[in-house]
Amino acid sequence: MVYKYDFLIIGSGVAGMSYALKVARAHKGKVCMICKTSLNEANTYFAQGGVASVTNLLKDNFKKHIEDTMIAGDYISDPKAVEQVVTMAPEQIKELVNWGVNFDRKDNGEFDLHREGGHSEFRILHHADDTGAEIQRGLMEAVRSNPDIDIKENHFAVEIITQHHLGARVTRRTPYINCYGAYVLDPDTQKVDTYLSKVTVMCTGGCGAVYQTTTNPVIATGDGEAMVYRAKGTVQDMEFVQFHPTSLYHPGETHPAYLITEAMRGYGGILRLPNGESFMEKYDKRLSLAPRDIVARAIDREMKTHGLDHVCLDVTHKDPEETRHHFPNIYAKCLSIGIDITKEYIPVRPAAHYMCGGIKVDLNGCSSINRLYAIGECSCTGLHGGNRLASNSLIEAVVYAETAARHSIEHVDEYDFNDKVPDWNDDGTMTNEEQVLITQSVKEVGEIMSNYVGIVRSDLRLKRAWDRLDLLYEETENLFKRVKVSKELCELRNMINTGYLITRMAIERKESRGLHYTIDYPVHAYDKK
């Protein structure tokens, strides 16, 4: 089957849905969203903390938010991207509210603002401790009620279409690579259909599932980064993988590991060893509110020093009723495994959480491939630099949905559908009856990345990861050529590609900076203070 859409959106988180609503409002053509599972299963849904935006002008201002972002990013961040996100954030908050998203407010109607690690002021808008789920709910209702948006749930984008598929030789030096749409697997027919588009937008989210333990859902397999890399697009800063310092330590629950929000430390939570000893004073004057890279490395060091599986977060000194009010879902989750957080420590450990790098884009979300945009976590806007400031990601997605929508609406009429694109060719392939090859390789990728490309790295570990991933790559590509396409096989290919990009860029960065810390170049964030 061949489908034609003016705007083809691959992904269904806050970035994809915000963009869909913005372009549908302009009535410039047909809009389609490709969702690899259901519409609600995205990284957005799992975001607990909130959305960072300057709203209290009596105490806060853009300059402070910009400076906090630059400091957290170890001054690798693009100042233009930082300024764009920070200054456009308040207007996009209004947009979210207009779409039906509810943020917690005080009795006087003002936003109830939290403060999180790395922020100098209270500027985090939230909905209890499930802000992402509330944003996803509000946007889903708006998207589903919009008759101009076609939603294709449980469909999987296999590859984006470029002139490579028309027989042209495309390399990383090809000056004008064009995107004509995507090949998409239909779960009902098990056939790969052709989706032609004038504009394609990659909103595929994160890649935390390449690690053994992650706060991301199992679908976060780096699909967008891998597809664009294979299409010879530019990907950058993949070495900067953010490990959230505080995922709930609950053996057997690793995909996803339950997130203990940053806001709990902003609320007054203290990191301690199981014996009650606090330790952050050894690492940073901001204690438990230091940026995530510093806190995650501190926890990692304490766990290794003392031979621990976890450390603890303590909120027992806070008012129990207030704790239950602010963190009802965390309270209920911990209670379900026998921990009353008002009386007992919460066992926590770092887990792969957020990718700061990705598909390189400009201020309009344009990638290096013509007619292809990337927004949300799969993109590298330059906002995060070497480390993401807490709660900047959701607002980044909405801001870049706005700039990408404006730009693509302005240019969509300049493009035509490319009717010369051939159908997907799977002649000579067979049904894969060796599913164990895929499941075992997925486990191997997670083990390789967690053991050798984790919070603390070295040249020797990275070289070992490179060699192991290279072997898995050859095996998986051979399998891909022999068997019919499946979602599981495509995800494995993407995980290997993404793991390779993280490893290669980690090898190339000969310094410890931001989230990338290597014992071979140990210029540590602690040592700079």
GIHU-V239056 format. One record per residue. N is the residue number from 1. RES is the residue in one letter. PSI is psi in whole degrees, 0 to 359 (NA if undefined). Layout:
n res psi
N RES PSI
N RES PSI
This chain:
n res psi
1 M 147
2 V 127
3 Y 151
4 K 126
5 Y 142
6 D 320
7 F 115
8 L 118
9 I 122
10 I 101
11 G 156
12 S 23
13 G 200
14 V 324
15 A 308
16 G 317
17 M 322
18 S 315
19 Y 315
20 A 316
21 L 323
22 K 316
23 V 328
24 A 324
25 R 332
26 A 346
27 H 49
28 K 10
29 G 183
30 K 141
31 V 135
32 C 137
33 M 125
34 I 121
35 C 124
36 K 337
37 T 225
38 S 165
39 L 331
40 N 352
41 E 92
42 A 164
43 N 328
44 T 317
45 Y 328
46 F 356
47 A 122
48 Q 314
49 G 293
50 G 202
51 V 127
52 A 127
53 S 142
54 V 112
55 T 334
56 N 88
57 L 350
58 L 329
59 K 336
60 D 162
61 N 170
62 F 321
63 K 318
64 K 316
65 H 320
66 I 314
67 E 318
68 D 319
69 T 317
70 M 320
71 I 312
72 A 322
73 G 8
74 D 32
75 Y 24
76 I 341
77 S 150
78 D 115
79 P 326
80 K 319
81 A 319
82 V 313
83 E 319
84 Q 313
85 V 313
86 V 316
87 T 333
88 M 349
89 A 312
90 P 321
91 E 325
92 Q 333
93 I 316
94 K 321
95 E 314
96 L 317
97 V 319
98 N 331
99 W 356
100 G 10
101 V 131
102 N 120
103 F 147
104 D 141
105 R 159
106 K 174
107 D 332
108 N 3
109 G 348
110 E 155
111 F 138
112 D 101
113 L 137
114 H 165
115 R 140
116 E 173
117 G 131
118 G 348
119 H 136
120 S 348
121 E 167
122 F 108
123 R 15
124 I 110
125 L 144
126 H 168
127 H 97
128 A 234
129 D 30
130 D 50
131 T 317
132 G 317
133 A 323
134 E 318
135 I 315
136 Q 318
137 R 311
138 G 317
139 L 323
140 M 317
141 E 319
142 A 319
143 V 314
144 R 332
145 S 0
146 N 113
147 P 348
148 D 0
149 I 117
150 D 131
151 I 122
152 K 92
153 E 152
154 N 29
155 H 148
156 F 122
157 A 119
158 V 312
159 E 152
160 I 152
161 I 127
162 T 184
163 Q 347
164 H 321
165 H 353
166 L 6
167 G 358
168 A 150
169 R 118
170 V 126
171 T 179
172 R 352
173 R 0
174 T 123
175 P 327
176 Y 87
177 I 132
178 N 143
179 C 127
180 Y 6
181 G 213
182 A 152
183 Y 129
184 V 131
185 L 125
186 D 121
187 P 334
188 D 317
189 T 344
190 Q 27
191 K 153
192 V 114
193 D 161
194 T 121
195 Y 105
196 L 141
197 S 158
198 K 321
199 V 134
200 T 137
201 V 121
202 M 118
203 C 48
204 T 359
205 G 207
206 G 193
207 C 24
208 G 336
209 A 354
210 V 351
211 Y 155
212 Q 316
213 T 124
214 T 153
215 T 352
216 N 156
217 P 165
218 V 342
219 I 354
220 A 75
221 T 18
222 G 31
223 D 313
224 G 311
225 E 316
226 A 315
227 M 317
228 V 322
229 Y 316
230 R 332
231 A 7
232 K 24
233 G 167
234 T 128
235 V 139
236 Q 163
237 D 29
238 M 346
239 E 344
240 F 81
241 V 121
242 Q 126
243 F 119
244 H 130
245 P 331
246 T 81
247 S 151
248 L 125
249 Y 107
250 H 95
251 P 133
252 G 344
253 E 88
254 T 345
255 H 89
256 P 153
257 A 141
258 Y 130
259 L 131
260 I 105
261 T 149
262 E 327
263 A 336
264 M 329
265 R 326
266 G 331
267 Y 343
268 G 6
269 G 142
270 I 132
271 L 131
272 R 160
273 L 161
274 P 336
275 N 1
276 G 354
277 E 128
278 S 155
279 F 348
280 M 339
281 E 342
282 K 345
283 Y 328
284 D 139
285 K 342
286 R 359
287 L 230
288 S 352
289 L 15
290 A 160
291 P 159
292 R 324
293 D 320
294 I 316
295 V 317
296 A 318
297 R 324
298 A 315
299 I 316
300 D 316
301 R 317
302 E 320
303 M 317
304 K 322
305 T 319
306 H 1
307 G 42
308 L 153
309 D 341
310 H 166
311 V 194
312 C 150
313 L 129
314 D 117
315 V 20
316 T 341
317 H 354
318 K 161
319 D 122
320 P 317
321 E 320
322 E 320
323 T 314
324 R 326
325 H 315
326 H 330
327 F 60
328 P 324
329 N 320
330 I 319
331 Y 313
332 A 319
333 K 311
334 C 321
335 L 327
336 S 340
337 I 20
338 G 20
339 I 119
340 D 105
341 I 346
342 T 348
343 K 340
344 E 155
345 Y 152
346 I 122
347 P 125
348 V 157
349 R 158
350 P 152
351 A 148
352 A 132
353 H 305
354 Y 141
355 M 120
356 C 334
357 G 194
358 G 209
359 I 119
360 K 128
361 V 162
362 D 192
363 L 344
364 N 7
365 G 11
366 C 131
367 S 183
368 S 350
369 I 127
370 N 141
371 R 7
372 L 123
373 Y 158
374 A 130
375 I 160
376 G 199
377 E 335
378 C 349
379 S 159
380 C 97
381 T 340
382 G 353
383 L 315
384 H 335
385 G 234
386 G 353
387 N 132
388 R 132
389 L 136
390 A 136
391 S 14
392 N 343
393 S 317
394 L 319
395 I 326
396 E 317
397 A 318
398 V 321
399 V 315
400 Y 336
401 A 322
402 E 310
403 T 323
404 A 321
405 A 314
406 R 312
407 H 315
408 S 325
409 I 321
410 E 330
411 H 351
412 V 326
413 D 349
414 E 348
415 Y 154
416 D 160
417 F 143
418 N 100
419 D 0
420 K 356
421 V 126
422 P 160
423 D 158
424 W 132
425 N 111
426 D 28
427 D 138
428 G 354
429 T 164
430 M 164
431 T 134
432 N 118
433 E 12
434 E 59
435 Q 333
436 V 331
437 L 323
438 I 310
439 T 321
440 Q 322
441 S 324
442 V 316
443 K 320
444 E 319
445 V 313
446 G 318
447 E 316
448 I 311
449 M 319
450 S 321
451 N 328
452 Y 343
453 V 43
454 G 218
455 I 319
456 V 129
457 R 169
458 S 162
459 D 320
460 L 316
461 R 317
462 L 321
463 K 320
464 R 318
465 A 315
466 W 312
467 D 317
468 R 318
469 L 325
470 D 319
471 L 314
472 L 323
473 Y 311
474 E 315
475 E 317
476 T 322
477 E 321
478 N 319
479 L 318
480 F 324
481 K 336
482 R 333
483 V 166
484 K 151
485 V 138
486 S 157
487 K 317
488 E 319
489 L 319
490 C 319
491 E 319
492 L 314
493 R 315
494 N 321
495 M 318
496 I 315
497 N 315
498 T 316
499 G 320
500 Y 316
501 L 317
502 I 314
503 T 314
504 R 316
505 M 332
506 A 321
507 I 322
508 E 335
509 R 104
510 K 55
511 E 162
512 S 120
513 R 132
514 G 232
515 L 346
516 H 111
517 Y 123
518 T 138
519 I 346
520 D 341
521 Y 66
522 P 59
523 V 98
524 H 148
525 A 325
526 Y 324
527 D 346
528 K 351
529 K NA
